[in-house]
Amino acid sequence: MPAIIGPICINSVGGGVVNFGDSFYLSPKSSSKSSSGSGGGNTGDFIIVNNIVSATNSIDPDLNDQNIVGNN
């Protein structure tokens, strides 16, 4: 369906997708990977995390997770 776009103002876009009108295919333009141990991603006030033994396996044998070479 066609879209009629009026006046807009975008101050900033941080890691998102801005789409106007029809879209056939949206694909990521960047990718990243992070490893976080037990209780490492907690946010908030007054968090108590009791981890006796914690180990994060960050070994990645497949080398390619999300190929984005053709998207640019």
N, C-alpha and C positions, 0 to 999 in steps of 0.2 A: 504494500500500500504506500502511495506517496505521502510524504509528510510536509506540512507547511510549517516552517521554522520562523518564529518571530525574532525580535531583538533579544540577544542573550549576552551575558557577561560571565566568563569563567575566570576566576581569580587564580586558581591553582588546581592541578590534578596530581595527586601523589600515588602513583602505582595503580591507577584505575583506567577504565576504558570509557571514553566519551563517544557516544554514538548518536548520530542524527539521521532520522529517516530509516530506510530499509538497510538491512545488512544481510549479506549472503553467508559470510564466513568471518568470524572473529578469531584471531589467533594471538598468543602472547608474543611480545617483542623482547622479553627478558625472562630469565629464570634464575633461581638460586636454590641452594640447599643449605640447611643448617642442622646441626646435631645438638640436642639438649639433654642433659642428664635428668635423673629422677628429681622432680621438684624444681627444675631449673626454669620452667616457663610460668611459674606462679606470679601473679601480680595482685596487688591489693594491700590492705592494711591488716596488720596483726596476723601474719601467716606463720604457722609453726610447721616445719617439715622435719620429720625424724626418719632419716635414711641410714640404716646401719651399714650396708654395703651397696654402693651404686657404681655401675660401670656402663658407659655408653659405647656401643659398637659403631664406629664411624667408617668401617671398611665398606667400600662400594665396588664390587667386582665387575659390574656391567659397564662402567665408564660413561655411557650416554644414557641420561634419564629423560630429557626433554629436548629434542633437537629443534632449534629455531633458526637454522642457517638460512632456509629459504623464505623466511617471513619478512625479511628486511626489504 
